[in-house]
Amino acid sequence: MFQILRWCMGLFAICITLPVQAQDFEAVKRAAEQGNVPAQHILGAMYAEGQGVARDNAQALKWFRKAAEQGYAKSQNNLGMAYITGRGVAQDNAQALEWFRKAAEQGDAWGQSNLGWMYDRCLGVACNDAEAVKWYRKSAEQGNALGQNNLGTMYIAGRGVAQNYAEALKWTRKSAEQGKALGQNSLGMMYANGLGVARDDAEAVKWYMKAVKQGDINAQNNLGRMYLEGRGVTQDYAEALKLFRMSAEQGNAVAQSNLGGLYANGQGVPQNYDEAVKWIRRSAEQGNAMGQYNLGIMYAHGRGVAKNDAEAEKWFRKASEQGYTPGMPTRP
C-alpha cells in the first residue's frame, strides 16, 4: 500500500537580493525614484519580502517592472514570477514566459531555470523536453542549484537527453551540496534506488534528513518510507506516521496514500478505516494512481465506506489508466 515518491522537479524561483537593513529603505527608495535601476530592483525585493517595509505585492510589481523594462535581468525574472504565480497581477503564463525568456537570454541563471520549467511543464508554450534541458543546462553550468537538480532529473527520466544515471548523480549531487532541498531529496533517492551509485540506505537517509530539516514535503514522505521499512534506520512506525502526516497535511498525494495505509494496517496508530479512507481519498482525488487503487480496495471490501463494487471499479479503472498495475492485491 506504500509508495516512494517519484522524482521531483524544482518549482520556480524568484531572485531576491541580499538582505537590506530596515534603515536603508528610505535610501534605496530615493535612489530608485531617481532612476537607479539596481535600486529599483532592490526596492521591489524589499516590498516583495517585507524587508524594512510592510510587504506589498503591488509595489513590488511596480518596481520590478520599472527595472525589467530597462533590461535588468533579475527583475525580468521576478516579473515573470509575478505572472506565473499571480502575485500582485493576474496570472498569465504567456507574460511569464516572455519575461523569463528576456532574463534567460541575458544569461540570468534563475531565468534560465524558470524558462526550462515552462518548456518542461508546457506553460505558455508547447512542451519541449530538449528546450527544457537546454535551459536547465545553461542554468546548472552557472552553478544554479535549482537548475542542477532539474537537469539531473531529466537525465534520470531520459527526457530531452539520453538516460544517464552517472550524469544525473553528478548534477543532483552538485545541487544537494549547495544545500538545495530538492537536490538533497533527489540525491537521497539515487542512493535509495542504487541509480548511478551503489545502493546505500544510510546515505539515502542522510540526504533525506537534510532536506526534511528544510521542510521539503517530498523528502518527508521518502524518509517516512525508510522508517516504515527499516532501511538505513531502525524500523519505527511512529516516526513513519509522523513524517507521512507532515507531508500529507501539506497536500502531498503520495504521502496521503501512505498515511492512509498506516491507518488501514494499524501501523504506528490504532487501525482506523475511516481515517484511512479520508487520506486515501485525498490522494486519489489529486490523481495519484496508488491512492486511486487503494480507494478501490476500500470500496471493494467495504472498509471505512459502504461496500460498492461500482465505485471500486471506477477507482481501479482510474489507476489502470495511469498504468498502475500492482503485482498483488493490496491489503488495506
C-alpha positions as CSV (number, residue, x, y, z in Angstrom):
1,M,0.0,0.0,0.0
2,F,3.0,2.3,0.2
3,Q,4.7,4.2,-2.5
4,I,8.0,6.1,-2.6
5,L,7.8,9.4,-4.3
6,R,8.7,9.9,-8.0
7,W,11.5,12.2,-8.9
8,C,10.7,15.8,-8.2
9,M,11.5,18.7,-10.4
10,G,12.0,22.1,-8.9
11,L,9.4,24.9,-8.9
12,F,10.0,28.4,-10.0
13,A,12.5,30.6,-8.2
14,I,12.4,34.3,-7.5
15,C,15.6,36.2,-7.4
16,I,15.9,38.2,-4.2
17,T,18.9,40.4,-3.3
18,L,20.8,40.0,-0.1
19,P,19.0,41.2,3.0
20,V,18.8,45.0,3.3
21,Q,18.7,46.7,6.7
22,A,15.4,48.3,7.5
23,Q,17.1,51.7,8.0
24,D,18.3,51.5,4.4
25,F,14.8,51.5,3.0
26,E,14.5,55.3,2.6
27,A,17.9,55.5,0.9
28,V,17.0,52.7,-1.5
29,K,13.7,54.3,-2.3
30,R,15.3,57.7,-3.0
31,A,17.8,56.1,-5.4
32,A,15.0,54.1,-7.1
33,E,12.9,57.2,-7.6
34,Q,15.9,58.9,-9.1
35,G,16.1,56.2,-11.8
36,N,18.8,53.9,-10.3
37,V,17.9,50.6,-11.9
38,P,19.6,48.2,-9.4
39,A,18.0,50.2,-6.6
40,Q,14.6,49.8,-8.3
41,H,15.2,46.0,-8.2
42,I,16.2,46.1,-4.6
43,L,13.2,48.2,-3.7
44,G,10.9,45.7,-5.4
45,A,12.6,42.9,-3.4
46,M,12.1,44.8,-0.2
47,Y,8.4,45.2,-0.9
48,A,8.1,41.6,-2.0
49,E,9.8,40.2,1.2
50,G,8.7,42.8,3.7
51,Q,12.3,43.9,4.4
52,G,12.3,47.3,6.0
53,V,8.7,48.0,4.9
54,A,5.4,46.2,5.0
55,R,5.0,43.6,2.3
56,D,3.2,45.0,-0.7
57,N,2.9,42.9,-3.8
58,A,1.6,45.8,-5.9
59,Q,4.6,48.0,-5.0
60,A,7.0,45.1,-5.6
61,L,5.5,44.6,-9.0
62,K,5.7,48.3,-9.8
63,W,9.4,48.5,-9.1
64,F,10.3,45.2,-10.7
65,R,8.6,46.3,-13.8
66,K,10.4,49.6,-13.9
67,A,13.8,47.8,-13.7
68,A,12.7,45.0,-16.0
69,E,11.6,47.4,-18.7
70,Q,15.1,48.9,-18.6
71,G,16.6,45.4,-19.2
72,Y,17.5,44.4,-15.7
73,A,17.6,40.6,-15.9
74,K,16.9,39.8,-12.2
75,S,13.8,42.0,-12.3
76,Q,12.7,40.4,-15.5
77,N,12.9,37.0,-13.8
78,N,11.0,38.3,-10.8
79,L,8.3,39.9,-13.1
80,G,7.9,36.5,-14.7
81,M,7.5,35.0,-11.3
82,A,4.7,37.5,-10.5
83,Y,2.9,36.5,-13.7
84,I,3.3,32.8,-13.2
85,T,2.0,32.9,-9.5
86,G,-0.5,35.7,-9.9
87,R,1.3,37.6,-7.2
88,G,0.2,41.3,-7.5
89,V,-1.1,40.8,-11.0
90,A,-3.5,38.5,-12.9
91,Q,-1.9,35.1,-13.5
92,D,-0.6,34.9,-17.1
93,N,1.6,32.1,-18.4
94,A,2.3,33.9,-21.7
95,Q,3.6,37.0,-19.9
96,A,5.6,34.8,-17.5
97,L,7.2,33.1,-20.5
98,E,8.1,36.4,-22.1
99,W,9.8,37.8,-19.1
100,F,11.6,34.6,-18.2
101,R,12.9,34.4,-21.7
102,K,14.2,38.0,-21.6
103,A,16.1,37.2,-18.3
104,A,17.4,33.9,-19.6
105,E,18.7,35.3,-22.9
106,Q,20.7,37.8,-20.9
107,G,22.3,34.9,-19.0
108,D,20.4,35.1,-15.8
109,A,20.6,31.6,-14.2
110,W,17.3,31.9,-12.4
111,G,15.6,33.0,-15.5
112,Q,17.1,30.1,-17.4
113,S,15.9,27.5,-14.9
114,N,12.4,29.0,-14.9
115,L,12.3,29.1,-18.7
116,G,13.3,25.5,-18.8
117,W,10.4,24.8,-16.4
118,M,8.0,26.5,-18.8
119,Y,9.1,24.1,-21.6
120,D,9.1,21.2,-19.2
121,R,5.6,21.7,-18.0
122,C,4.0,23.2,-21.1
123,L,3.2,26.5,-19.5
124,G,2.6,29.2,-22.1
125,V,4.4,27.2,-24.7
126,A,4.3,23.7,-26.3
127,C,6.1,21.0,-24.3
128,N,9.6,20.6,-25.4
129,D,12.0,18.4,-23.4
130,A,15.0,19.3,-25.5
131,E,14.4,23.0,-24.9
132,A,13.9,22.4,-21.2
133,V,17.2,20.6,-21.0
134,K,19.0,23.3,-22.9
135,W,17.9,26.0,-20.4
136,Y,18.4,23.8,-17.4
137,R,21.9,23.1,-18.5
138,K,22.7,26.8,-19.0
139,S,21.5,27.5,-15.5
140,A,23.2,24.4,-14.0
141,E,26.6,25.3,-15.6
142,Q,26.4,28.7,-13.9
143,G,26.1,26.9,-10.6
144,N,22.4,27.4,-10.0
145,A,21.3,24.7,-7.6
146,L,17.7,24.6,-8.9
147,G,18.9,24.2,-12.5
148,Q,21.3,21.5,-11.4
149,N,18.6,19.5,-9.7
150,N,16.2,19.9,-12.7
151,L,18.9,18.9,-15.2
152,G,19.7,15.8,-13.0
153,T,16.0,14.8,-13.0
154,M,15.9,15.0,-16.8
155,Y,18.9,12.6,-17.0
156,I,17.1,10.2,-14.6
157,A,14.0,10.2,-16.7
158,G,15.7,10.3,-20.1
159,R,13.7,13.3,-21.1
160,G,15.3,15.6,-23.7
161,V,18.5,13.7,-23.2
162,A,19.6,10.1,-23.2
163,Q,19.0,8.5,-19.8
164,N,22.3,8.6,-17.9
165,Y,22.4,7.9,-14.2
166,A,26.0,8.9,-13.8
167,E,25.2,12.4,-15.2
168,A,22.1,12.5,-13.0
169,L,24.2,11.7,-10.0
170,K,26.7,14.4,-10.8
171,W,24.1,17.2,-11.1
172,T,21.9,16.2,-8.2
173,R,25.0,16.0,-6.0
174,K,26.1,19.5,-7.1
175,S,22.6,20.8,-6.1
176,A,22.5,18.9,-2.9
177,E,25.9,20.0,-1.8
178,Q,24.8,23.6,-2.2
179,G,22.1,22.9,0.3
180,K,19.2,22.8,-2.1
181,A,16.5,20.7,-0.5
182,L,15.2,19.4,-3.9
183,G,18.7,18.3,-4.8
184,Q,19.1,16.6,-1.4
185,N,15.9,14.7,-1.9
186,S,16.9,13.7,-5.4
187,L,20.3,12.5,-4.3
188,G,18.8,10.6,-1.5
189,M,16.5,8.8,-4.0
190,M,19.5,7.9,-6.1
191,Y,21.2,6.2,-3.2
192,A,17.9,4.6,-2.1
193,N,17.4,3.1,-5.5
194,G,21.0,2.4,-6.5
195,L,20.9,4.7,-9.6
196,G,24.4,5.7,-10.8
197,V,25.8,4.6,-7.4
198,A,25.7,1.5,-5.2
199,R,22.6,1.4,-3.1
200,D,23.3,2.8,0.3
201,D,20.3,3.2,2.6
202,A,22.3,5.1,5.3
203,E,23.5,7.6,2.7
204,A,19.9,8.0,1.4
205,V,18.6,8.7,4.9
206,K,21.4,11.2,5.4
207,W,20.3,13.3,2.4
208,Y,16.6,12.9,3.1
209,M,17.1,14.2,6.6
210,K,18.9,17.2,5.3
211,A,16.0,18.0,3.1
212,V,13.4,17.3,5.8
213,K,15.2,19.8,8.0
214,Q,14.4,22.4,5.3
215,G,10.7,21.4,5.3
216,D,10.8,19.5,1.9
217,I,7.5,17.6,1.7
218,N,8.8,15.1,-0.8
219,A,11.7,14.2,1.5
220,Q,9.3,13.9,4.4
221,N,7.4,11.2,2.5
222,N,10.6,9.5,1.4
223,L,12.2,9.4,4.9
224,G,8.9,8.1,6.2
225,R,9.2,5.2,3.8
226,M,12.7,4.5,5.1
227,Y,11.4,4.3,8.7
228,L,8.4,2.2,7.6
229,E,10.7,-0.4,6.0
230,G,13.7,-0.1,8.4
231,R,16.1,0.9,5.7
232,G,19.1,2.9,6.9
233,V,17.3,3.4,10.2
234,T,15.7,1.3,12.9
235,Q,12.1,0.5,11.8
236,D,9.8,2.9,13.5
237,Y,6.1,3.0,12.5
238,A,5.5,6.0,14.8
239,E,8.2,8.0,13.1
240,A,6.9,7.0,9.7
241,L,3.4,8.1,10.7
242,K,4.8,11.5,11.8
243,L,6.6,12.1,8.6
244,F,3.8,10.9,6.3
245,R,1.4,13.1,8.2
246,M,3.7,16.2,7.9
247,S,3.9,15.7,4.2
248,A,0.2,14.7,3.7
249,E,-1.1,17.7,5.6
250,Q,0.8,19.9,3.1
251,G,-1.0,18.2,0.2
252,N,1.5,15.6,-0.9
253,A,-0.7,13.0,-2.6
254,V,1.8,10.1,-2.2
255,A,2.2,10.8,1.5
256,Q,-1.6,10.9,1.8
257,S,-1.9,7.5,0.3
258,N,0.9,6.2,2.6
259,L,-0.7,7.8,5.7
260,G,-3.9,6.1,4.8
261,G,-2.1,2.8,4.5
262,L,-0.8,3.1,8.1
263,Y,-4.3,3.7,9.4
264,A,-5.6,0.8,7.3
265,N,-2.9,-1.5,8.6
266,G,-2.8,-0.2,12.1
267,Q,0.9,0.6,11.9
268,G,2.1,3.2,14.4
269,V,-1.5,4.0,15.1
270,P,-4.7,2.0,16.0
271,Q,-6.4,0.6,12.9
272,N,-9.0,3.1,11.7
273,Y,-10.6,2.6,8.4
274,D,-12.4,5.9,8.5
275,E,-9.2,7.8,8.8
276,A,-7.6,5.5,6.1
277,V,-10.4,6.3,3.6
278,K,-10.1,10.0,4.4
279,W,-6.4,10.2,3.5
280,I,-6.6,7.7,0.6
281,R,-9.5,9.7,-0.9
282,R,-7.5,12.9,-0.7
283,S,-4.7,11.2,-2.6
284,A,-7.0,9.6,-5.2
285,E,-8.8,12.9,-5.9
286,Q,-5.4,14.5,-6.6
287,G,-4.9,11.9,-9.3
288,N,-2.4,9.7,-7.5
289,A,-2.7,6.2,-9.0
290,M,-1.8,4.3,-5.9
291,G,-4.4,6.3,-3.9
292,Q,-7.0,5.6,-6.6
293,Y,-6.2,1.9,-6.5
294,N,-6.3,1.8,-2.7
295,L,-9.6,3.6,-2.6
296,G,-10.9,1.0,-5.0
297,I,-9.8,-1.7,-2.5
298,M,-11.6,0.1,0.4
299,Y,-14.8,0.2,-1.7
300,A,-14.4,-3.4,-2.8
301,H,-14.1,-4.6,0.8
302,G,-16.4,-2.1,2.5
303,R,-13.7,-0.8,4.8
304,G,-14.4,2.7,6.0
305,V,-17.1,3.1,3.3
306,A,-20.2,1.0,2.3
307,K,-19.2,-1.8,0.0
308,N,-19.7,-0.6,-3.5
309,D,-18.5,-2.6,-6.5
310,A,-19.2,0.2,-9.0
311,E,-17.2,2.7,-7.0
312,A,-14.4,0.2,-6.6
313,E,-14.3,-0.5,-10.3
314,K,-14.3,3.3,-11.1
315,W,-11.2,3.9,-9.0
316,F,-9.5,0.7,-10.2
317,R,-10.1,2.0,-13.8
318,K,-8.6,5.4,-13.0
319,A,-5.5,3.8,-11.6
320,S,-5.2,1.4,-14.5
321,E,-5.5,4.3,-17.0
322,Q,-2.3,5.7,-15.4
323,G,-0.5,2.4,-15.9
324,Y,-0.7,1.4,-12.2
325,T,-0.7,-2.4,-12.1
326,P,0.2,-3.7,-8.6
327,G,1.9,-7.1,-8.5
328,M,-0.6,-8.4,-6.0
329,P,-3.7,-7.1,-4.2
330,T,-3.0,-4.5,-1.5
331,R,-4.2,-5.5,1.9
332,P,-5.9,-2.4,3.4
